[in-house]
Amino acid sequence: MPDDHAATSHVSLRVPQDIIEAFDHLAATLDRPRSWVMLRALRQYLDEEGAEIAEDIESLAELDRGESGPLEESIEVVRRIIGASGKTRARQK
């Protein structure tokens, strides 16, 4: 996951001691440096929650620019999603 050969920058931040201890425990268990574990955690955050936030920001920007579809189409999509969800639940019972 992390690229050891990528250009890097030094970053300094204050982190609660319990989080540092958790990173240190993982690093020792994996026989890796703390920075390696922290970098993986940051990349995972950016790939998951960070990507969701970026997508939400872009969606809001599209709405601000008036780039949205007709309301009727959106309602139909929501109805199909709800219908499919109901069918899935019925099969699971």
C-alpha positions as CSV (number, residue, x, y, z in Angstrom):
1,M,0.0,0.0,0.0
2,P,2.5,2.8,1.0
3,D,5.0,3.7,-1.5
4,D,8.4,4.0,0.2
5,H,9.9,5.8,-2.8
6,A,7.3,8.5,-3.1
7,A,8.2,12.1,-2.3
8,T,7.5,12.8,1.4
9,S,6.9,15.8,3.6
10,H,7.5,16.1,7.4
11,V,4.3,16.6,9.4
12,S,4.0,17.3,13.1
13,L,0.8,16.9,15.0
14,R,-0.3,16.2,18.6
15,V,-1.9,12.8,19.0
16,P,-3.5,11.4,22.2
17,Q,-1.1,8.9,24.0
18,D,-3.6,6.0,23.8
19,I,-3.6,6.3,20.0
20,I,0.2,6.4,19.9
21,E,0.3,3.3,22.1
22,A,-2.1,1.5,19.8
23,F,0.0,2.4,16.7
24,D,3.2,1.3,18.6
25,H,1.5,-2.0,19.5
26,L,0.6,-2.7,15.9
27,A,4.0,-1.6,14.6
28,A,5.7,-4.0,17.0
29,T,3.4,-6.8,16.1
30,L,4.0,-6.3,12.4
31,D,7.7,-5.6,12.9
32,R,7.2,-2.3,11.0
33,P,7.9,1.4,12.0
34,R,5.1,3.4,13.6
35,S,5.1,5.7,10.6
36,W,4.4,2.8,8.2
37,V,1.3,1.8,10.3
38,M,0.1,5.4,10.5
39,L,0.6,5.9,6.8
40,R,-1.6,2.9,6.1
41,A,-4.3,4.2,8.4
42,L,-4.2,7.6,6.7
43,R,-4.4,6.0,3.2
44,Q,-7.3,3.8,4.3
45,Y,-9.2,6.8,5.7
46,L,-8.7,8.7,2.4
47,D,-9.7,5.7,0.3
48,E,-12.9,5.2,2.3
49,E,-14.4,8.1,4.4
50,G,-12.3,10.7,2.7
51,A,-13.5,9.5,-0.8
52,E,-17.1,9.7,0.4
53,I,-16.6,13.3,1.7
54,A,-15.0,14.3,-1.6
55,E,-17.9,12.7,-3.6
56,D,-20.5,14.5,-1.4
57,I,-18.6,17.8,-2.0
58,E,-18.7,17.3,-5.7
59,S,-22.4,16.3,-5.6
60,L,-23.2,19.6,-3.8
61,A,-21.1,21.5,-6.3
62,E,-23.1,19.9,-9.2
63,L,-26.3,21.0,-7.5
64,D,-25.0,24.5,-7.0
65,R,-24.2,24.6,-10.7
66,G,-27.7,23.4,-11.6
67,E,-26.4,20.1,-12.8
68,S,-29.2,17.9,-11.6
69,G,-31.7,15.6,-13.2
70,P,-35.5,16.1,-13.1
71,L,-37.1,15.4,-9.7
72,E,-39.4,12.7,-11.2
73,E,-36.4,10.7,-12.4
74,S,-34.8,10.8,-8.9
75,I,-38.0,9.7,-7.3
76,E,-38.3,6.8,-9.7
77,V,-34.7,5.7,-8.9
78,V,-35.4,5.8,-5.2
79,R,-38.6,3.8,-5.6
80,R,-36.7,1.1,-7.5
81,I,-34.0,1.0,-4.8
82,I,-36.6,0.6,-2.1
83,G,-38.5,-2.0,-4.1
84,A,-35.3,-4.0,-4.6
85,S,-34.5,-3.7,-0.9
86,G,-37.9,-5.0,0.0
87,K,-37.6,-8.0,-2.3
88,T,-34.2,-8.8,-0.8
89,R,-35.5,-8.7,2.7
90,A,-38.5,-10.9,1.8
91,R,-36.1,-13.6,0.4
92,Q,-33.9,-13.5,3.5
93,K,-36.9,-14.4,5.8
